[in-house]
Amino acid sequence: MGHKCKITVLRKECYQDLQEQYLADPQAGKCPFFEEGQEFLLEGNDFFRMLHGKFCSEAWDAISRYVYTALQGGSIMKGWTNDEKMMIACCNDGTRPVIFKIERIDEAEQGEQ
């Protein structure tokens, strides 16, 4: 059975107080790279190419272990989330994190969706 991984951007946060206190650009705002609702579908070699430049490298560094697990057919977060094929994670930008939903999609399920 083959597996794919779907990444959905759930939310973009901004902590203006932290930006004002710590950033060189205190008006940096929310992450400009992603949009809420944006989806990415990965399969095969997409993992090793960070979606061919379509994904932020910092965010990729934070979530890639879950993506790899999904593509290998593993349980992403058994016992933590209400579905072991799904994980909610975020990038590591402390003043403007992006929240992602990462889902393992099994080939048998693709016809059902």
C-alpha positions in Angstrom: 0.0 0.0 0.0 1.3 3.4 -0.9 1.0 6.5 1.2 0.7 10.2 0.5 0.8 13.1 3.0 -1.4 16.1 3.0 -0.4 19.3 4.7 -3.0 22.0 5.4 -2.3 25.4 6.7 -4.9 25.8 9.5 -3.9 29.1 11.0 -1.3 31.9 11.0 -0.6 33.6 14.3 1.1 36.9 15.1 2.4 38.0 18.5 2.8 41.7 17.9 4.1 42.4 21.4 7.0 40.0 20.9 7.7 41.4 17.4 7.9 44.9 18.8 10.2 43.9 21.6 12.6 41.5 19.8 12.5 41.8 16.0 14.6 44.1 13.8 11.4 44.8 11.9 8.8 45.3 14.7 6.1 45.5 12.0 6.9 42.1 10.4 3.3 40.8 10.8 2.1 37.4 10.0 4.1 34.9 7.9 4.1 36.0 4.3 4.9 32.5 2.9 1.7 30.6 3.6 -2.1 31.3 3.4 -4.7 29.8 5.7 -6.5 26.9 3.9 -3.5 26.3 1.6 -2.9 22.6 1.0 0.1 20.6 -0.1 0.0 16.9 -1.3 3.2 15.0 -1.1 4.2 11.7 -2.5 7.5 9.9 -3.4 10.4 12.2 -3.8 8.5 15.4 -2.8 9.8 14.8 0.7 13.5 15.1 -0.3 12.9 18.2 -2.3 10.7 20.2 0.2 8.0 20.2 -2.4 10.4 21.6 -5.0 10.9 25.0 -3.3 7.2 25.5 -2.5 7.6 25.2 1.3 9.4 27.4 3.8 12.6 25.7 5.0 12.1 26.7 8.6 8.6 25.3 8.7 9.8 22.1 6.9 12.5 21.6 9.5 9.8 21.7 12.2 7.3 19.3 10.6 9.3 17.0 8.3 9.6 14.2 10.8 5.8 13.9 10.8 5.6 14.1 7.0 8.2 11.4 6.7 6.4 9.1 9.1 3.2 9.6 7.1 4.8 8.9 3.8 6.2 5.6 5.3 2.8 4.6 6.5 3.5 5.0 10.1 1.4 6.3 13.0 2.1 10.0 13.2 0.9 10.6 16.8 -0.8 7.5 18.2 -2.4 8.2 21.5 -1.9 12.0 21.2 -4.4 13.0 18.5 -7.9 11.5 18.0 -6.6 10.0 14.7 -3.2 8.3 14.6 -2.9 9.3 10.9 -3.0 13.0 11.8 -0.9 15.6 13.6 -1.3 19.3 14.4 2.1 21.0 14.5 3.6 24.4 13.9 6.7 26.0 12.6 9.3 27.3 15.0 8.9 31.1 14.4 8.1 32.3 17.9 6.6 35.6 16.8 4.5 34.5 13.9 4.0 30.7 13.9 2.0 28.8 11.3 -0.2 25.9 12.4 -0.3 22.9 10.1 -2.5 19.8 9.9 -0.5 16.8 8.7 -2.4 13.8 7.4 -1.4 10.4 6.2 -3.4 9.3 3.2 -3.5 5.6 2.4 -4.0 4.7 -1.3 -7.0 2.6 -0.4 -8.6 5.7 1.1 -8.0 7.9 -1.9 -10.9 6.5 -3.8 -13.2 7.0 -0.9 -12.6 10.7 -0.5 
